[in-house]
Amino acid sequence: MSDTEDSAPVLSFEEARVLGCLMEKEITTPDYYPLTLNSLTTACNQRSNRSPVVEWDDKIVEAALDILRRKKLAVMMHLSGSRSPKYKHTIGEMFSQLTAASRAVLCELMIRGRQTFGELRTNCERMYSFPDLTRLEECVQSLAEYPTGPLVVVVPPGAGRKVKTCAHLLCGPVEADAPAPQAAASQIITPPPEWKSEMEARVAQLEARIAELEAFVADLKS
């Protein structure tokens, strides 16, 4: 165990989605990782491989990133040749005993929510291939018994579920009688109502600044 490793910080839904997307893209699209803020926002808003589906702007994602950085789960990088800063997760520094398999499981639970073992095995395929359900169950068990505290929980059947399901604990305890993940699949989480007026004000400021620069360049030419 790392000397700096500690128990899991409690994350908000937004922070977990952002962290999960960073973990996912590191594995599935390594050529484009680390991610710019715009790319990360697009990843959070994907219609595929996400539950619930959200519609966020950059401000929501950036706010979550700021908190993740304070919790030492993400960092901002300024890379040579890149005009925009990029972001990467640092979950391996917080939890040094995570394997490739357990990272895939934890990531999948963060971006898609509670799942059955069969669903989890299928959905993890693009990040890690489990040869059978037994290997997956062993991986889940290792996360449930993580040395600094459980990172996932196995929820027994109930509340309309006929089989046991898995859920991550990075957002706090999970209620056993919470609705099945399919019930939230079509939920849309929208940004605050004032986002449009704020964005329009920022655009107006940029347009005014561009006009000033164009006038300045015209003066220089004359």
C-alpha positions in Angstrom: 0.0 0.0 0.0 1.2 3.5 -0.8 2.3 5.7 2.2 -0.2 8.3 1.0 -3.1 6.0 0.3 -6.1 6.7 2.4 -9.8 5.8 2.5 -11.9 6.8 -0.5 -13.2 10.4 -0.6 -16.9 10.8 -1.0 -17.7 12.1 -4.5 -20.7 13.8 -5.9 -22.5 12.3 -8.9 -20.8 14.9 -11.2 -17.4 14.1 -9.8 -17.8 10.4 -10.2 -19.0 10.8 -13.8 -16.0 13.0 -14.7 -13.6 10.7 -13.0 -15.1 7.6 -14.6 -14.9 9.2 -18.1 -11.2 10.1 -17.6 -10.6 6.5 -16.6 -12.6 5.1 -19.6 -10.9 7.3 -22.2 -7.4 6.5 -20.9 -8.2 2.9 -21.8 -10.4 3.1 -24.9 -8.9 6.2 -26.7 -5.3 6.4 -25.4 -4.1 8.5 -28.4 -6.5 11.3 -27.3 -5.7 11.1 -23.6 -5.3 13.3 -21.4 -8.5 15.1 -22.4 -9.2 18.8 -23.0 -12.2 20.3 -21.1 -14.3 20.2 -24.3 -13.4 16.5 -25.0 -14.2 15.6 -21.4 -17.6 17.4 -21.5 -18.4 15.4 -24.7 -17.4 12.2 -23.0 -19.7 13.0 -20.0 -22.6 13.7 -22.3 -22.3 10.5 -24.4 -25.6 8.8 -25.3 -23.9 5.4 -25.3 -22.3 3.7 -22.3 -23.8 6.2 -19.9 -26.6 6.0 -17.3 -28.2 8.3 -16.7 -27.6 10.4 -19.8 -26.8 14.0 -19.0 -26.5 17.3 -20.9 -23.8 19.4 -19.2 -21.9 22.4 -20.3 -18.2 23.0 -19.7 -18.8 24.9 -16.5 -20.4 21.9 -14.7 -17.5 19.6 -15.8 -14.9 22.2 -14.9 -16.4 22.6 -11.4 -16.2 18.9 -10.9 -12.6 18.8 -12.1 -11.6 21.5 -9.6 -13.0 19.4 -6.8 -11.4 16.2 -8.1 -8.0 18.1 -8.2 -8.4 19.2 -4.6 -9.2 15.6 -3.7 -6.1 14.5 -5.5 -7.9 12.4 -8.0 -7.2 14.5 -11.1 -4.5 16.9 -12.4 -4.4 19.6 -15.0 -1.5 19.5 -17.5 -0.1 22.0 -20.0 1.4 20.0 -22.8 3.8 21.4 -25.4 2.0 22.1 -28.7 -1.5 22.1 -27.1 -3.3 25.4 -26.9 -5.7 24.2 -24.2 -4.9 22.5 -20.8 -5.6 18.8 -20.5 -6.8 16.7 -17.7 -5.9 13.2 -16.4 -7.0 11.1 -13.4 -4.7 10.1 -10.6 -6.8 7.3 -9.1 -3.7 5.0 -9.1 -2.0 7.3 -6.6 -5.0 7.3 -4.3 -5.6 3.5 -4.7 -2.3 1.9 -5.6 -3.6 -1.7 -5.4 -6.1 -1.3 -8.3 -5.5 -3.8 -11.1 -6.4 -3.3 -14.8 -9.5 -5.5 -14.1 -10.6 -3.7 -11.0 -10.1 -0.3 -12.7 -12.4 -1.4 -15.5 -15.1 -2.6 -13.1 -14.9 0.6 -11.0 -15.0 2.8 -14.0 -18.0 1.0 -15.5 -20.0 1.3 -12.3 -19.2 5.0 -12.2 -20.3 5.8 -15.7 -23.2 3.4 -16.0 -24.4 2.8 -12.5 -25.6 -0.3 -10.7 -25.4 -3.5 -12.8 -25.9 -7.2 -12.6 -22.7 -9.4 -12.9 -23.8 -10.4 -16.4 -24.2 -6.8 -17.5 -21.0 -5.7 -15.9 -19.0 -8.4 -17.7 -20.5 -7.5 -21.0 -20.0 -3.7 -20.5 -16.4 -4.1 -19.3 -15.4 -6.0 -22.4 -14.1 -2.9 -24.2 -11.8 -2.1 -21.3 -11.0 -5.5 -19.8 -12.1 -9.0 -20.9 -13.2 -11.3 -18.1 -13.0 -15.0 -19.3 -16.0 -15.9 -17.1 -18.3 -14.7 -14.4 -16.2 -16.4 -11.7 -13.2 -14.1 -12.5 -15.4 -11.1 -12.5 -16.9 -12.0 -9.1 -13.4 -12.4 -7.7 -12.5 -9.0 -9.0 -15.6 -7.5 -7.4 -14.9 -9.2 -4.2 -11.4 -7.7 -4.1 -12.9 -4.2 -4.5 -15.5 -5.0 -1.8 -12.6 -5.9 0.5 -10.2 -3.2 -0.5 -7.6 -2.6 2.3 -8.5 1.0 3.0 -12.3 0.4 2.8 -14.8 -1.1 0.4 -15.0 0.5 -3.0 -18.0 -1.5 -4.3 -20.9 -3.4 -2.7 -22.9 -6.4 -3.9 -26.6 -5.7 -3.4 -28.8 -8.8 -2.9 -32.0 -9.3 -5.0 -35.0 -7.2 -4.0 -37.0 -4.0 -5.0 -37.9 -5.6 -8.3 -34.5 -7.2 -9.0 -34.4 -10.9 -9.3 -30.6 -11.2 -9.1 -27.8 -9.5 -7.2 -26.2 -6.3 -8.5 -23.0 -4.4 -8.0 -22.6 -0.7 -7.2 -19.6 1.5 -6.4 -19.3 3.3 -3.1 -17.4 6.4 -4.1 -20.5 8.5 -3.8 -21.3 7.0 -0.3 -23.5 4.1 0.9 -25.9 2.5 -1.5 -29.5 1.8 -0.5 -30.5 -1.8 -1.1 -34.0 -0.8 -2.2 -33.0 1.9 -4.6 -34.5 1.6 -8.1 -32.8 -0.6 -10.7 -30.4 1.3 -13.0 -32.7 0.9 -16.0 -35.2 3.2 -14.3 -32.8 6.1 -14.6 -31.5 5.4 -18.1 -33.5 8.1 -19.8 -33.0 10.8 -17.1 -31.6 14.0 -18.3 -29.7 16.2 -15.9 -29.6 19.8 -17.2 -27.4 22.7 -16.3 -28.7 25.6 -14.2 -31.2 27.9 -16.0 -28.8 30.9 -15.9 -26.1 29.2 -18.0 -27.4 30.5 -21.3 -27.4 34.2 -20.3 -23.9 33.8 -18.7 -22.6 32.1 -21.9 -24.1 34.8 -24.1 -22.4 37.4 -22.0 -19.1 35.7 -22.4 -19.6 35.5 -26.1 -20.4 39.2 -26.3 -17.2 40.0 -24.4 -15.1 37.9 -26.8 -16.7 39.5 -29.8 -16.1 43.0 -28.4 -12.5 42.0 -27.7 -12.0 40.6 -31.3 -13.5 43.9 -32.7 -11.0 45.9 -30.7 -8.1 43.8 -31.9 -9.2 44.0 -35.5 -9.4 47.8 -35.2 -6.0 47.9 -33.7 -4.5 45.8 -36.5 -6.2 48.1 -39.1 -4.6 51.1 -37.4 -1.2 49.5 -37.6 -1.7 48.7 -41.3 -2.7 52.3 -42.1 
